[in-house]
Amino acid sequence: MGVGMAGQTGISPLRERLRFSIIELLPPNFWAAYSNTRTAMQIGWKDSKRLARAANEKPGELWPFHIPGLSNPVFVRTGSTDADIMAACLVRKYYAFLKPASPVRFIIDAGANAGYSALFFLEQYPEAVVVALEPDPDNFKVAQRNLQPYRNRCHLLKQAIWSSQTRLLLKRTDRHDSTQVSEGSESGDHCSSIDPLSILAMFKQERISIFKCDIEGAEEKLFFENCDRWLEKTDNVAIEIHGQKAHQIVYSSMRRHPFESDYDHELHYFKRKTA
């Protein structure tokens, strides 16, 4: 979860514009204190302070945290953005904004990072099977650790989501949450890709109950080429959109289908309209 579109595209609801206006008026230390207090109320002051400290520690360690409602510890890398992403997914539970109208059976988590969003979905929808995709090798290893207790319902694929099955160039940065994939034959790290329809076929599923997408700009390709066939089989979408061009492509594709749209905490939500 990175920088959102609020204030840049003019599409965010009034409540979100008001929220960001209030945030901008408050001193940064006030907002940090408020956020830390909310986190502490969920996981306790001790772990809350550790979580706030994790990002500034020397990289290379895995710190366990015990989140209420989860039977197993959740692991966070020091010196990374893991702490913020874990808190957003499992403490503040941003994806709980999505309230599906029909039973949730099959979830695709595209851009699973260290597994925190997949953990939320696994706990929130105990009858669902989750397919989590993460092409970055470092992220994949941590996701394996975090999702191992759910291996009966969660399938972790070391692949990128794309409009077709192909070989992609992996562009890694110093941020674990900003790995990008693109087409290209130049030297470097590569990964394989898979498309949503192939995932449905692989797991013998008819529909995607929830399609979560945070793929650092690759949504431009995914929602531009060959997307209508899998969108017809999708009931809910939760996506972080990166940039104005991607926003135009995603919304143009979604308007061809009977979805209602909404926006909350940097995430765009689409729910299939019911008759």
C-alpha positions as CSV (number, residue, x, y, z in Angstrom):
1,M,0.0,0.0,0.0
2,G,1.7,3.1,-1.2
3,V,0.8,6.6,-2.1
4,G,-2.9,6.8,-3.0
5,M,-4.8,8.7,-5.6
6,A,-6.7,11.0,-3.3
7,G,-6.4,14.6,-4.2
8,Q,-4.8,13.8,-7.6
9,T,-7.7,12.4,-9.7
10,G,-10.7,14.0,-8.2
11,I,-12.6,10.7,-8.0
12,S,-12.3,10.1,-4.2
13,P,-15.6,10.4,-2.3
14,L,-16.4,13.4,-0.1
15,R,-15.6,11.5,3.1
16,E,-12.1,10.7,1.8
17,R,-11.4,14.2,0.7
18,L,-12.5,15.5,4.1
19,R,-10.3,12.9,5.8
20,F,-7.2,13.9,3.8
21,S,-7.9,17.6,4.4
22,I,-8.0,17.0,8.1
23,I,-4.8,15.0,8.0
24,E,-3.0,17.8,6.2
25,L,-4.1,20.3,8.8
26,L,-2.9,18.2,11.7
27,P,0.8,18.4,12.8
28,P,2.7,15.2,11.7
29,N,3.5,14.2,15.3
30,F,-0.2,14.4,16.2
31,W,-1.2,12.0,13.4
32,A,1.7,9.6,14.3
33,A,0.6,9.6,17.9
34,Y,-3.0,8.9,16.9
35,S,-2.0,6.1,14.6
36,N,0.3,4.5,17.3
37,T,-2.5,4.7,19.9
38,R,-5.0,2.9,17.5
39,T,-2.4,0.2,17.0
40,A,-1.6,-0.1,20.7
41,M,-5.3,-0.6,21.5
42,Q,-5.2,-3.7,19.2
43,I,-1.9,-5.3,19.9
44,G,-0.7,-3.7,23.2
45,W,1.7,-0.9,23.9
46,K,4.8,-3.1,24.0
47,D,4.3,-4.6,20.5
48,S,3.1,-1.3,19.2
49,K,6.4,0.3,20.2
50,R,8.3,-2.6,18.6
51,L,6.3,-2.3,15.5
52,A,7.0,1.5,15.2
53,R,10.7,0.7,15.8
54,A,11.0,-2.1,13.3
55,A,11.3,0.1,10.2
56,N,14.2,1.9,11.6
57,E,16.2,-1.1,12.7
58,K,19.0,-2.6,10.7
59,P,17.6,-4.7,7.8
60,G,17.9,-8.4,7.9
61,E,15.9,-9.6,10.9
62,L,12.4,-11.1,11.2
63,W,10.5,-9.9,14.2
64,P,7.4,-11.9,15.3
65,F,4.2,-10.2,16.4
66,H,1.1,-11.6,18.0
67,I,-2.1,-10.2,16.5
68,P,-5.4,-10.7,18.3
69,G,-7.5,-13.3,16.5
70,L,-4.5,-15.0,14.8
71,S,-3.3,-18.3,16.3
72,N,0.2,-17.9,14.9
73,P,2.8,-15.1,15.0
74,V,3.1,-12.8,12.1
75,F,6.6,-11.9,10.9
76,V,7.9,-8.5,9.9
77,R,11.3,-7.6,8.4
78,T,13.3,-4.9,10.1
79,G,14.4,-2.0,8.0
80,S,11.5,-2.3,5.6
81,T,7.9,-1.2,5.0
82,D,6.6,-4.4,6.4
83,A,5.5,-2.9,9.7
84,D,3.2,-0.3,8.0
85,I,1.7,-2.8,5.6
86,M,1.1,-5.4,8.3
87,A,-0.6,-2.8,10.5
88,A,-2.8,-1.6,7.6
89,C,-3.9,-5.2,6.7
90,L,-4.1,-6.9,10.1
91,V,-4.5,-4.2,12.7
92,R,-6.5,-1.4,10.9
93,K,-7.9,-4.0,8.5
94,Y,-8.4,-1.7,5.5
95,Y,-9.7,-4.5,3.3
96,A,-12.6,-5.0,5.7
97,F,-14.2,-2.0,3.8
98,L,-15.1,-4.6,1.1
99,K,-18.4,-6.3,2.1
100,P,-19.2,-8.9,-0.6
101,A,-22.9,-9.5,-1.3
102,S,-22.4,-13.2,-2.0
103,P,-20.5,-16.0,-0.2
104,V,-16.7,-15.8,-0.7
105,R,-15.2,-19.0,-2.0
106,F,-12.2,-18.1,-4.1
107,I,-9.8,-15.2,-3.7
108,I,-6.9,-14.1,-5.9
109,D,-4.3,-11.9,-4.1
110,A,-2.2,-10.4,-6.8
111,G,0.9,-8.7,-5.3
112,A,0.8,-10.5,-2.0
113,N,4.1,-9.0,-0.7
114,A,4.9,-10.6,2.6
115,G,1.5,-12.2,2.9
116,Y,-0.4,-9.8,5.2
117,S,-3.4,-9.2,2.9
118,A,-3.7,-12.9,2.3
119,L,-3.7,-13.5,6.0
120,F,-6.5,-11.0,6.4
121,F,-8.6,-12.7,3.7
122,L,-7.9,-16.2,5.2
123,E,-9.2,-15.1,8.6
124,Q,-12.0,-13.0,7.4
125,Y,-13.4,-15.7,5.0
126,P,-12.7,-19.1,6.6
127,E,-14.5,-21.0,3.8
128,A,-12.4,-19.4,1.1
129,V,-9.4,-20.7,-0.9
130,V,-6.8,-18.0,-1.5
131,V,-4.3,-18.0,-4.3
132,A,-1.5,-15.5,-3.5
133,L,1.0,-14.3,-6.1
134,E,4.3,-12.7,-5.3
135,P,7.2,-12.6,-7.9
136,D,9.8,-11.0,-5.7
137,P,12.0,-13.7,-4.1
138,D,12.6,-11.9,-0.8
139,N,8.9,-11.1,-0.4
140,F,8.0,-14.7,-1.4
141,K,10.2,-16.2,1.4
142,V,8.5,-14.1,4.1
143,A,5.1,-14.8,2.7
144,Q,5.9,-18.5,2.9
145,R,6.7,-18.1,6.5
146,N,3.6,-16.1,7.3
147,L,1.2,-18.3,5.3
148,Q,2.6,-21.7,6.1
149,P,-0.1,-22.4,8.8
150,Y,-2.8,-21.9,6.2
151,R,-1.3,-24.2,3.5
152,N,-4.5,-26.2,3.3
153,R,-6.4,-23.2,2.0
154,C,-3.7,-20.9,0.7
155,H,-1.7,-21.5,-2.5
156,L,1.4,-19.2,-2.8
157,L,2.7,-18.8,-6.4
158,K,6.1,-17.3,-7.1
159,Q,4.7,-15.5,-10.2
160,A,3.4,-12.2,-11.4
161,I,-0.2,-11.6,-12.5
162,W,-0.3,-10.4,-16.1
163,S,-2.6,-10.4,-19.2
164,S,-1.0,-13.6,-20.5
165,Q,1.5,-16.3,-19.5
166,T,5.0,-15.1,-20.3
167,R,8.4,-14.2,-19.0
168,L,8.8,-10.8,-17.4
169,L,11.6,-8.6,-16.2
170,L,11.7,-8.1,-12.5
171,K,12.6,-4.6,-11.4
172,R,13.5,-4.5,-7.7
173,T,14.2,-1.4,-5.6
174,D,15.2,-0.8,-2.0
175,R,11.5,-0.9,-1.0
176,H,10.0,-4.4,-0.5
177,D,6.6,-3.1,-1.5
178,S,7.5,-1.5,-4.8
179,T,8.8,-4.4,-7.0
180,Q,7.7,-3.9,-10.6
181,V,7.4,-6.3,-13.5
182,S,7.5,-5.4,-17.2
183,E,8.0,-6.9,-20.6
184,G,11.6,-6.9,-21.8
185,S,14.5,-9.2,-22.8
186,E,17.3,-7.2,-21.2
187,S,19.5,-8.9,-18.7
188,G,18.5,-9.0,-15.0
189,D,16.1,-10.9,-12.8
190,H,13.1,-12.4,-14.4
191,C,9.9,-14.1,-13.3
192,S,7.0,-16.0,-15.0
193,S,3.5,-14.7,-15.2
194,I,0.0,-16.1,-15.2
195,D,-3.3,-14.6,-16.1
196,P,-6.6,-14.7,-14.0
197,L,-8.4,-17.2,-16.4
198,S,-5.4,-19.6,-16.1
199,I,-5.6,-19.4,-12.3
200,L,-9.3,-20.2,-12.4
201,A,-8.6,-23.2,-14.6
202,M,-5.7,-24.4,-12.5
203,F,-7.8,-24.5,-9.4
204,K,-11.0,-25.7,-11.1
205,Q,-13.0,-22.6,-10.1
206,E,-15.8,-20.9,-11.9
207,R,-15.6,-17.5,-10.4
208,I,-13.3,-15.1,-8.5
209,S,-15.1,-13.9,-5.4
210,I,-12.5,-11.3,-4.6
211,F,-9.7,-10.1,-6.8
212,K,-7.2,-8.0,-4.8
213,C,-4.6,-6.2,-6.8
214,D,-1.5,-4.2,-5.8
215,I,1.0,-4.7,-8.6
216,E,2.8,-1.4,-8.8
217,G,1.6,-0.2,-12.1
218,A,1.2,-3.5,-14.0
219,E,-2.5,-2.9,-13.7
220,E,-2.1,-0.8,-16.9
221,K,-1.4,-4.1,-18.8
222,L,-3.7,-6.4,-16.8
223,F,-6.8,-4.2,-17.2
224,F,-6.1,-3.2,-20.8
225,E,-5.5,-6.5,-22.6
226,N,-7.9,-9.5,-22.5
227,C,-9.5,-8.4,-19.2
228,D,-13.2,-8.7,-20.1
229,R,-13.4,-12.5,-20.0
230,W,-12.0,-12.7,-16.4
231,L,-13.9,-9.6,-15.2
232,E,-17.1,-11.3,-16.3
233,K,-16.2,-14.1,-13.8
234,T,-15.3,-11.7,-11.0
235,D,-17.6,-10.5,-8.2
236,N,-15.4,-8.0,-6.2
237,V,-12.2,-6.1,-6.9
238,A,-10.0,-4.3,-4.4
239,I,-7.1,-2.5,-6.1
240,E,-4.5,0.1,-5.5
241,I,-4.0,2.2,-8.6
242,H,-0.6,3.7,-9.5
243,G,-0.8,6.8,-11.6
244,Q,-3.3,8.7,-13.7
245,K,-2.9,6.5,-16.8
246,A,-3.5,3.3,-14.8
247,H,-6.6,5.0,-13.2
248,Q,-8.1,5.8,-16.6
249,I,-7.4,2.2,-17.9
250,V,-8.9,0.5,-14.9
251,Y,-12.0,2.6,-14.7
252,S,-12.6,2.3,-18.4
253,S,-12.5,-1.5,-18.2
254,M,-14.6,-1.6,-15.1
255,R,-17.3,0.6,-16.6
256,R,-17.9,-2.1,-19.3
257,H,-19.2,-4.4,-16.5
258,P,-22.0,-4.0,-13.9
259,F,-19.8,-2.9,-11.0
260,E,-20.4,-0.2,-8.3
261,S,-17.3,1.6,-7.3
262,D,-16.0,3.1,-4.1
263,Y,-12.8,4.3,-2.5
264,D,-11.3,4.1,1.0
265,H,-7.8,4.5,2.4
266,E,-6.0,4.5,-1.0
267,L,-7.9,1.5,-2.3
268,H,-10.4,1.4,-5.1
269,Y,-13.3,-1.1,-4.6
270,F,-15.6,-2.5,-7.2
271,K,-18.6,-4.6,-6.3
272,R,-20.8,-6.4,-8.9
273,K,-24.3,-5.1,-8.9
274,T,-27.0,-7.5,-7.8
275,A,-30.3,-7.7,-9.7
